[in-house]
């Protein structure tokens, strides 16, 4: 037998380059180009530049993670009312968005010039659409009756639209996006767990948070967001996203954890009694199941049929529970609220009809640029009086009886409110953003390898966006800080993941 030393010597003799490299390494004589000295900490050297870029990228991901942790910021006894919480949360969202945009710009400025992949056409189309939407907000604010007030009201929306454009312009790596999405889902699961404890009669936050009109929400689920509609609108899309993540991850433990998170968020989303969130969650689940069955060719026909049957059985069980459940107590109240979806004589539906009519009156009065961001409440009664003069009668009675003279700050229909406040110009830009995003997700599922983690994570986030868009027809999630932050982050992340066929970052970290 030959000794190990003899075998090694023969390998080195057969490969003189390897022998020379090992000898130079042994004697510390590895040559270094004089034109590019590699000194640790030197920002002008390649090593120093890469270190700086990596530090900026990590800081950017850290700030994005703080945006994912927005809901726990409600846990303070110094924020006792809904308006105070909302205003303070907007300050946090605007500040973090500005920092994130600055870090993205810094990473782009520090990045070395190198060959980049061509961005997909639809990704390029999202940028001008987002810019047009931001321009429409600015023009509508500056040319309305109260430009100072309207421009201040437009700052939160402008910050998130700019953040969306910056994230699409310089995308994060798919791996970072998946981690941030998991963090957002984990945060929602923690909030959902607290909501379930509240419903069971144990409130771990009672000594920390003073809720506004807690007695009004007799379902017992209000948690940190003060209004159960906010809670339902926040948890419903994240529950759908968690179910999608269970499809995307490979490990069994990760799948189980994602399914548990989906249940922990889905149950309080239903218990909150938010009908818009409930409908949004159903549509999001349909998008997720339909996209998953279409996108994963490895699923057998028997498994597809079994999945459809399981979904149908689950729906039948839910309908039976609500149809045959108790008529009193929290469950009875929940049944009554969900039954009002199809009740044309419900107070909620009557009020929303009036809100929509007033919003359409605003569109008719200023069709191009709208009444200005944040001006729906200011223009509510002037528009209502014009509407009443043309159609006197029942509308005034509804407002006098149901609203009791209160001012509607929002239309409870974000699609209409965007049209009324930013005009046809802003609404057209909004539609271009939504339609382009839908086209991007559909093309990703149709033309790429659909069973990859990126595509399935994109489908999970897209289902969450779909749930929020449906809820936006009945409420105002896009005008409330927590839910609109989730919306713009999920919109950007799903678009980025849909455009990726490999887990590579365009800015490199």
C-alpha positions in Angstrom: 0.0 0.0 0.0 1.1 3.5 -0.8 1.4 6.0 2.0 -0.9 9.0 2.2 2.2 11.3 1.7 3.1 9.5 -1.6 -0.5 9.9 -2.9 -0.6 13.6 -2.0 2.8 14.2 -3.6 1.6 12.6 -6.8 -1.6 14.7 -6.9 0.5 17.8 -6.4 2.9 16.8 -9.2 -0.1 16.3 -11.5 -1.4 19.7 -10.7 1.6 22.1 -10.5 -0.8 25.2 -10.1 -2.2 23.7 -6.9 1.2 22.8 -5.7 2.5 26.4 -6.3 -0.6 27.9 -4.6 -0.2 25.7 -1.5 3.6 26.5 -1.3 2.9 30.3 -1.6 0.2 30.0 1.0 2.5 28.1 3.3 5.2 30.8 3.0 2.7 33.7 3.2 3.5 34.9 -0.3 0.1 35.1 -2.0 0.4 37.9 -4.5 -2.0 40.8 -4.2 -2.6 43.3 -7.0 -1.0 46.7 -6.1 -3.8 48.6 -7.8 -6.5 47.3 -5.4 -5.0 46.8 -1.9 -7.3 44.7 0.2 -7.4 46.4 3.5 -10.1 45.6 6.0 -12.3 48.6 6.7 -11.1 50.6 3.7 -14.3 51.8 2.0 -12.4 52.3 -1.3 -11.3 48.7 -1.4 -13.6 46.0 -2.8 -13.9 44.3 0.6 -14.7 47.6 2.3 -17.3 48.5 -0.3 -19.0 45.1 -0.1 -19.1 45.4 3.7 -20.7 48.8 3.6 -23.3 47.7 1.1 -24.1 44.6 3.2 -24.5 46.8 6.3 -26.9 49.1 4.5 -28.9 46.2 3.2 -29.1 44.6 6.6 -30.2 47.9 8.1 -32.9 48.1 5.4 -34.2 44.7 6.2 -34.2 45.6 9.9 -36.4 48.6 9.3 -38.7 46.6 7.1 -38.9 44.1 10.0 -39.9 47.0 12.3 -42.8 47.8 9.9 -43.9 44.2 10.1 -44.0 44.7 13.9 -46.4 47.6 13.7 -49.4 46.2 15.7 -47.6 45.7 19.0 -46.9 49.4 19.1 -50.5 49.8 20.2 -49.5 48.3 23.6 -49.3 51.5 25.6 -51.6 53.0 28.2 -50.7 56.4 27.0 -52.7 55.9 23.8 -56.2 55.5 25.2 -58.3 56.6 22.2 -58.7 55.4 18.6 -57.7 58.8 17.1 -54.6 59.1 19.2 -53.5 55.6 18.4 -54.1 56.2 14.7 -52.3 59.5 14.5 -49.3 58.1 16.5 -49.2 55.0 14.4 -49.1 57.1 11.3 -46.1 59.0 12.6 -44.3 55.7 13.2 -45.2 54.4 9.7 -44.1 57.6 8.0 -40.8 57.7 9.9 -40.0 54.1 9.2 -41.0 54.4 5.6 -38.7 57.4 5.1 -35.8 55.6 6.8 -36.4 52.6 4.6 -36.4 54.7 1.4 -33.2 56.4 2.4 -31.5 53.1 3.1 -32.6 51.7 -0.3 -31.3 54.8 -2.0 -28.0 54.5 -0.1 -27.6 50.9 -1.1 -28.2 51.8 -4.7 -25.6 54.6 -4.5 -22.9 52.4 -2.9 -23.5 49.5 -5.2 -20.7 48.8 -7.7 -21.6 49.1 -11.4 -22.1 45.6 -12.7 -24.2 43.7 -15.1 -27.8 43.3 -13.9 -30.6 41.2 -15.2 -33.2 43.0 -17.2 -36.3 43.7 -15.1 -39.5 42.2 -16.4 -41.7 44.5 -18.4 -44.5 44.4 -15.8 -42.1 45.4 -13.0 -41.0 48.4 -15.1 -44.7 49.2 -15.6 -45.3 49.3 -11.8 -42.8 52.1 -11.3 -44.5 54.8 -13.6 -47.9 53.7 -12.3 -46.8 54.3 -8.7 -45.2 57.6 -9.6 -48.4 58.7 -11.4 -50.4 57.7 -8.3 -48.1 59.8 -6.1 -48.3 62.8 -8.5 -52.1 62.5 -8.5 -52.1 62.7 -4.7 -49.9 65.8 -4.7 -51.9 67.6 -7.4 -55.2 66.8 -5.8 -53.9 68.1 -2.4 -52.5 71.3 -3.8 -55.5 72.2 -5.9 -58.3 71.5 -3.5 -60.1 73.9 -1.2 -57.8 73.3 1.8 -54.4 72.6 0.3 -52.5 72.7 3.6 -54.8 70.3 5.4 -55.0 67.9 2.4 -51.3 67.8 1.8 -50.7 66.9 5.5 -53.3 64.2 5.2 -51.7 62.9 2.0 -48.2 62.4 3.6 -48.9 58.9 5.0 -50.2 57.6 1.6 -47.3 59.3 -0.2 -44.7 57.7 2.1 -46.1 54.2 1.5 -46.5 54.7 -2.2 -42.9 55.9 -2.3 -41.8 53.0 -0.2 -43.5 50.6 -2.7 -41.8 52.2 -5.6 -38.4 52.1 -3.9 -38.9 48.4 -3.0 -39.8 47.6 -6.6 -36.9 49.7 -8.0 -34.3 48.0 -5.8 -35.8 44.7 -4.7 -34.6 42.8 -1.6 -33.5 39.3 -2.0 -36.2 36.6 -2.1 -34.7 35.0 1.0 -35.0 38.3 2.9 -38.6 38.7 1.7 -39.6 35.3 2.8 -38.1 35.9 6.3 -39.9 39.3 6.5 -43.2 37.7 5.4 -42.7 35.0 8.1 -42.1 37.8 10.7 -45.3 39.6 9.7 -47.3 36.4 10.0 -45.7 35.5 13.3 -46.7 39.0 14.6 -50.2 38.5 13.4 -50.3 35.1 15.1 -49.3 36.7 18.4 -52.1 39.3 18.1 -54.6 36.5 17.2 -53.6 34.5 20.3 -54.3 37.5 22.5 -57.6 38.0 20.8 -58.6 34.3 21.4 -57.7 34.7 25.1 -59.9 37.9 25.3 -62.8 36.0 23.8 -62.3 33.3 26.4 -62.5 35.9 29.2 -58.8 36.3 30.0 -57.3 39.6 28.8 -53.5 39.7 29.4 -53.5 43.3 28.2 -56.1 44.7 30.5 -53.6 46.6 32.7 -51.7 47.9 29.7 -54.3 49.2 27.3 -57.5 51.2 27.8 -59.9 50.4 25.0 -62.2 52.8 23.4 -65.9 51.8 23.7 -65.0 48.3 24.7 -68.5 47.6 25.8 -69.7 48.2 22.3 -68.0 45.1 21.0 -69.9 42.3 22.8 -68.1 39.5 20.9 -65.3 40.0 23.3 -62.7 40.4 20.6 -61.1 43.8 20.3 -57.4 43.3 21.3 -54.9 46.0 20.6 -56.5 47.6 17.6 -59.4 49.2 19.6 -62.0 48.4 16.9 -62.8 44.8 16.0 -63.2 45.7 12.4 -59.6 46.8 12.4 -58.6 43.5 14.0 -60.5 41.4 11.5 -59.3 43.3 8.6 -55.7 42.8 9.8 -55.8 39.1 10.7 -57.9 37.9 7.8 -55.3 38.5 5.0 -52.5 37.2 7.2 -54.4 34.0 8.0 -54.7 33.4 4.2 -51.0 34.2 3.8 -50.1 31.8 6.5 -52.1 29.0 4.8 -50.2 29.8 1.6 -46.8 29.7 3.4 -47.8 26.1 4.5 -47.9 25.3 0.8 -44.5 27.0 0.1 -42.3 25.7 2.9 -40.7 22.2 2.6 -40.2 21.1 6.2 -43.0 19.3 8.1 -42.5 21.4 11.2 -42.7 24.6 9.2 -45.9 23.5 7.5 -47.5 22.6 10.9 -46.4 26.0 12.4 -47.8 27.9 9.4 -51.2 26.0 9.6 -51.4 26.7 13.3 -50.7 30.4 12.7 -53.4 30.4 10.0 -55.9 29.0 12.5 -54.9 31.3 15.4 -55.5 34.3 13.1 -58.5 33.0 11.2 -60.6 32.2 14.2 -60.5 35.7 15.8 -60.9 37.2 12.3 -64.3 35.5 12.2 -65.1 36.2 15.8 -64.4 39.9 15.3 -67.7 40.1 13.3 -66.1 42.1 10.5 -68.1 41.2 7.5 -65.8 42.8 4.9 -62.8 40.9 6.4 -64.8 37.7 6.4 -65.7 38.1 2.7 -62.1 39.1 2.0 -60.8 36.0 3.7 -63.1 33.8 1.7 -62.0 35.4 -1.6 -58.3 35.2 -0.6 -58.7 31.5 0.2 -60.4 30.9 -3.2 -57.4 32.6 -4.9 -55.0 30.6 -2.8 -56.6 27.2 -3.5 -57.3 28.0 -7.2 -53.8 29.3 -7.8 -52.2 26.4 -5.9 -54.2 23.7 -7.8 -53.2 25.4 -11.0 -49.6 26.1 -10.2 -48.5 22.8 -8.7 -48.5 20.2 -11.5 -47.3 17.4 -9.2 -50.6 17.3 -7.4 -52.5 14.3 -8.6 -56.1 14.5 -9.9 -57.3 12.6 -6.8 -55.5 15.1 -4.5 -57.1 18.0 -6.4 -60.6 16.5 -6.1 -59.9 15.8 -2.4 -58.8 19.4 -1.7 -62.0 20.7 -3.4 -64.2 18.3 -1.4 -62.4 19.2 1.9 -62.9 22.9 1.2 -66.6 22.3 0.5 -67.1 20.2 3.6 -65.4 23.0 5.7 -67.7 25.6 4.2 -70.8 23.4 4.9 -69.7 22.9 8.5 -69.2 26.7 9.0 -72.7 27.4 7.5 -74.2 24.8 9.8 -72.5 26.1 12.9 -73.8 29.6 12.2 -77.3 28.4 11.2 -77.8 26.2 14.1 -75.7 28.0 16.7 -77.0 29.8 19.8 -79.3 32.8 19.2 -77.9 34.7 22.3 -74.5 35.7 23.6 -71.4 36.5 21.6 -72.1 33.7 19.0 -75.6 35.0 18.5 -74.3 38.6 17.9 -71.8 37.2 15.5 -74.4 35.3 13.6 -76.6 38.4 13.4 -73.7 40.6 12.1 -72.7 38.1 9.4 -76.4 37.6 8.4 -76.6 41.4 7.8 -74.4 40.9 4.7 -77.5 39.8 2.8 -80.0 42.0 4.7 -81.0 45.0 2.5 -82.7 46.7 5.5 -79.7 46.6 7.9 -78.5 49.9 9.3 -75.0 49.3 8.2 -76.0 48.7 4.6 -78.2 51.8 4.6 -75.4 54.0 5.9 -72.9 52.6 3.4 -75.3 53.3 0.5 -75.5 56.9 1.6 -71.7 57.1 1.9 -71.3 55.7 -1.6 -73.9 58.2 -3.0 -72.1 61.1 -1.4 -68.7 59.8 -2.7 -70.2 59.7 -6.3 -71.4 63.2 -5.8 -67.8 64.3 -5.0 -66.6 62.6 -8.1 -69.2 64.4 -10.2 -68.3 67.8 -8.6 -64.5 67.4 -9.2 -64.0 64.6 -11.7 -60.4 65.1 -12.8 -58.4 65.7 -9.6 -61.0 65.0 -6.9 -61.7 66.8 -3.7 -58.2 66.2 -2.2 -56.7 63.4 0.0 -58.2 63.4 3.5 -61.0 65.7 2.4 -63.9 63.2 2.4 -65.0 64.2 5.9 -64.7 67.9 5.1 -66.7 67.6 1.9 -69.2 65.1 3.2 -72.0 67.4 4.2 -71.7 69.9 1.4 -71.9 67.0 -1.1 -74.7 65.5 0.9 -76.7 68.7 0.8 -76.3 68.9 -3.0 -77.4 65.4 -3.2 -80.4 66.0 -1.0 -81.5 69.1 -3.0 -81.7 66.9 -6.1 -83.3 63.9 -4.4 -85.1 65.1 -1.2 -86.6 62.5 1.1 -85.4 59.3 2.7 -81.6 60.1 2.5 -81.8 62.9 5.0 -83.9 60.7 7.3 -81.2 58.0 7.2 -78.4 60.4 8.0 -80.4 62.1 10.8 -81.4 58.8 12.4 -78.4 56.5 11.9 -75.5 59.0 11.9 -77.0 61.2 14.5 -75.2 64.2 13.0 -71.8 62.6 12.9 -69.4 63.2 10.1 -68.2 60.3 8.0 -64.4 60.6 7.7 -64.3 57.7 5.2 -66.5 56.3 2.5 -66.2 52.8 3.9 -65.2 51.9 0.3 -61.6 52.6 -0.4 -62.0 52.2 -4.1 -64.6 54.9 -4.2 -62.7 57.1 -1.7 -59.6 57.0 -3.9 -61.7 58.1 -6.8 -63.4 60.8 -4.9 -60.3 62.3 -3.3 -57.8 62.0 -6.1 -60.1 62.1 -9.1 -60.1 60.1 -12.2 -56.4 60.7 -12.7 -55.5 59.1 -9.3 -58.1 56.4 -9.7 -56.7 55.4 -13.2 -53.2 55.2 -11.8 -54.5 53.1 -8.9 -56.2 50.7 -11.4 -53.0 50.5 -13.4 -51.0 49.4 -10.3 -53.6 46.8 -9.4 -54.1 45.4 -12.9 -50.3 45.3 -13.5 -49.8 43.5 -10.3 -52.5 40.9 -11.1 -50.9 40.4 -14.6 -47.5 39.9 -13.0 -48.7 37.3 -10.5 -50.7 35.4 -13.2 -47.8 35.3 -15.6 -45.5 34.0 -12.8 -47.9 31.1 -12.1 -48.4 30.4 -15.8 -44.9 30.6 -17.2 -42.4 29.8 -14.4 -41.6 26.7 -12.5 -44.6 27.0 -10.1 -43.5 24.6 -7.4 -40.5 26.8 -6.4 -40.6 28.5 -3.1 -40.6 32.0 -4.6 -43.7 31.4 -6.7 -45.6 29.8 -3.9 -44.6 32.6 -1.5 -45.7 35.1 -4.1 -49.1 33.3 -4.3 -49.5 33.4 -0.5 -48.8 37.1 -0.4 -51.0 37.7 -3.4 -53.9 36.0 -1.7 -53.5 38.3 1.3 -53.5 41.3 -1.1 -56.7 40.0 -2.7 -58.3 39.7 0.8 -57.5 43.3 1.5 -58.7 44.5 -1.9 -62.1 42.8 -1.3 -62.3 44.2 2.2 -61.6 47.6 0.7 -65.0 47.6 -1.0 -66.8 47.6 2.4 -64.3 49.3 4.8 -61.3 51.5 4.7 -58.2 49.3 5.3 -56.1 51.3 2.8 -56.6 54.5 4.9 -55.6 52.9 8.3 -51.9 52.6 9.2 -51.6 48.9 10.2 -53.6 47.4 7.3 -52.3 49.7 4.6 -48.7 48.9 5.6 -49.5 45.2 5.3 -51.1 45.9 1.9 -48.2 47.8 0.3 -45.5 45.5 1.7 -47.4 42.4 0.5 -48.1 44.0 -2.8 -44.4 44.8 -3.4 -43.1 41.5 -2.1 -45.5 39.4 -4.2 -44.5 41.4 -7.3 -40.8 40.9 -6.6 -41.1 37.2 -5.9 -43.3 36.8 -9.0 -40.5 38.3 -11.1 -37.8 36.0 -9.7 -37.0 32.6 -11.1 -33.9 32.2 -8.9 -33.3 33.3 -5.3 -30.9 36.1 -6.2 -31.0 39.8 -5.2 -30.6 42.6 -7.6 -28.6 44.6 -5.1 -26.6 41.7 -3.7 -25.9 41.3 -0.1 
